[in-house]
Amino acid sequence: MPVPDLTGIADGLATSTSRRGFLARVSRLLTLAAGAGAVRALVSPGEADAFHFCGHIYTTDSCPHPTGLPRIDAQGYPLRAVDGAPVDDLGRPIDAAGNPIDASRRRLLDPDGRPLPPAPRSRLCQEAVAERFDLHTRIDGAWYRCCGGHVRKLVDCCARTRKRINGDGALTGYCYSGRRVFCVMYYDTKIPC
Amino acid sequence: MLTVALAAAAFLAGVTGTWSPCGFSMIETIGAPRRFVLRSCATFALGAVLGGVATFAGIAAVGLAVRGVGRTAVVAAAGLALAAALGELRAARIAPQVRRQVPEHWRRTLPLPLAALLYGVLLGLGFTTFVLTFAVWALAGVVLALGRPELGVVAGVAFGVGRALPVVTIAPLLDRRVGVRLLALIGERPRILRAMRVADGAALLVAVGALLVSPASAATNLGEGFDPSAAGGTVVWTTVAGGVELHEGQVGTASVPAHAVLGGALIAWRDGDTVHVAQAAGLAPVLDMTVPGVDALAVSDTWLVTRSGDMLSAVPLATPDQLHVIASGKPPAQIGRPSLDGDVVVYHVASRSGSRIVADDLAASTRRTLRQTASALLTNPALVGGQLLYVRQTNLAQLLELGPATRRGHDRVLYRLAAPSVHDSGHEPRYTHRTRTPHPKTSPFTLWTTALSATRAYVTLLPRKPSAPARIVSVAR
C-alpha cells in the first residue's frame, strides 16, 4: 500500500521529541490519515521493512561506511554487508593481520610479489565519523529486530549535535544525556529468529 | 578515447578544408598536367602532414612550456570546442576567417612536385589559408590546454591526411568523367559541405565529452610495466621482458637493465642481492655492492638508498662502507619504495593505524613528516625540485597528487581513478533507495609506484585481476 507523504509533519515533530515518542505520535497521526496498513509499513513490531535497510525505522542516513551499507562488527569496525567480511577504510577485504586480500583470501601483491601495504581500519562511529565530521561520537544504546532470519542490532551513532548526517534535525533515538542520532549502523548477530 | 576523438575531429576538419578556394585550386593544379600527377599528389600529401604536425605539435609544445595544463585550461578548451561544435551544427559563418590563399605563381615558377609540397605545407598549417570550419580553432585550443606534444602530432597528422585525401583522390581522376563529376559534386552541392560541418560538430562534441567525462583519458598510456623512475627528461621502468628507457619528447625507447632507477647523472639497478650503480649515459660503472634481500632502490649523485624487507638503508657513494639505517617497520606496517632528490629521501610508512610520507635529509640527519592521515592510504612518493608526488587512496577514489614538499602543502590532483574496492548499493534489496550513501564505480586498477620528471608525472596501474599485466601512464604536471 502506498504511504502518503507526511515528511513535513514528521520533520516538525522530529525536532522536538524523542524517537520513541515521536514514532508513537506519528503512528497515531497516520492511523487517522492513511489507515492501519500504512502504519504497519512504517512501524512494524516484528520483521521491520521500512527505509533503506531492514530494521531501520526512520530517515536518518547511514554512517559513512567503506563499502556502503553500514554493517559493523561487535567492536564497531566495518564489515562488508553482503558477506560480513572485515574491510579496511578503503573497503578492501582484509585478513586477521589487516593485510588486503583478494576473493580467494590471498594477499594482494605488487608486481615484485611484495604484499600491498595495509590501510587504516577505523571504528565507524567512534573514529571515522568523529574524525570526518569533527564530532565527539559514541554509541549509547541499541535496539534489536528480526531481519533476514537473524536478530539484528540497530545501532545509533550519537553525538552532541542538533544536526544529523542528512543535514536536518537530529532525533534522540537510542542516545542519552542530550546526545542525538547523527547516523545509523547495524550489527548482525548469528541468533536465528 | 581522447586521442581517437581528437584524431577524428582533426581528420574531418582537414577534409572540410577542401571546400575552400585553395582546396579546389589544389585539385585543378595537381590534376591538370598529367605527367606529374602522382608525384605531385605524394609531395602534396607529405607537405600537408608536415604542415599539420608543425602547427598542432607546435601549439602543444607552447602549452607544455607555459604549463597551461590544468583542469581550468582543459575546461576552458572544452568550452571553446563546445561553442565551435554548436557553430558547426548550426552552420554558422566562420569567424575569424583567414582570407589568404597560397601563392599562385609557385605553380608557374617551380617544378610542380615541389610547388605541390609547399602548397601542402601551407594548407596543412591550417591557419594560413581559408578553412570553412570552426574545428581548427577548437582543436588548437584543446591541444594548447592539454600541452601534450604527442597529442599534437596525432592531431596534426590527422588534419594533414584529411586535407590531402580529397585532393589526392580526385586530382588523378580529373581527366576522366568520374573525376569531373566528383569535382562538380563538391562544387555544386552545398549539402555535402553542410553534412561535413555536422560531422565536424559531432566529432567535436565527442572530443568535449572525452575531455570532461574521463579525466583519466588525459593520461598517456606507456604500455605494460611498473616501478617508473625519472631524472631530468629521462624515465625508466621495468617490464617482464626487461627495463625500458624513454626520453621525453622523443619517439622510441631503449633497453636498460630491469629494476633500474635514475637519479642525478646516475642509474642503479638490482640483480638478485647485487646492486649496480653506473653513469646513466654510457653505463660506466660507479659502484657494485651486495645488499641481502634488496627489493627497492633510489639513487642520487651522492647517495644510494636500498630497501630490504622493511628496512631502509643509505650509503654515501663516496664512502660506500658507511651504511646508515634510515627506517624500519614491523609487519604488517610497511616501509615504501624510496625516492631520492639530492640528499633528501622520501618514502611512505603504512600501518593499520594510519599512513604517512616521511622525508629524511641524509646530510643533515633530520626527519620531517610531510603528509599523514589516519583514514586514507598515502603511498609511493616521488620527490623532484621540492615538489612531492604521491598516491592518496580512500574508499571513494584514488588520486595522484602533486604539491610542495612541506608539511602544509596545497596539493593538486593530476590523475584520478575510481574507488579501489567494490561498493554495494547503500540500501538492502526491496528497501527504499533513499540514501545519501555514495555508490562510486570501482576501478579495475590500483594506483601504485610513481616517478616525477620536470614536466610529467608517471604512475603504475596495478590491475585488480592478478592475471593482467601492470601498466604505466604519464600525465602532464
Interface residues (C-beta under 8 A of the other chain):
Chain A: D49 A50 F51 H52 F53 C54 T59 D61 S62 P64 H65 P66 T67 G68 L69 P70 R80 A81 V82 V87 D88 D89 L90 G91 R92 P93 A97 G98 N99 D102 L108 L109 D110 P111 D112 R114 P115 L116 P117 P118 A119 P120 R121 S122 E127 A128 E131 R132 I165 N166
Chain B: F226 D227 T238 D295 P331 P332 A333 Q334 G336 H348 A350 S351 R352 S353 G354 S355 T373 A374 S375 A376 L377 T379 Q393 T394 N395 A419 P420 S421 V422 H423 D424 S425 G426 H427 E428 R430 Y431 T432 H433 R434 T435 R436 T437 P438 H439 T446 W448 T449 T460 L462 P466 A470
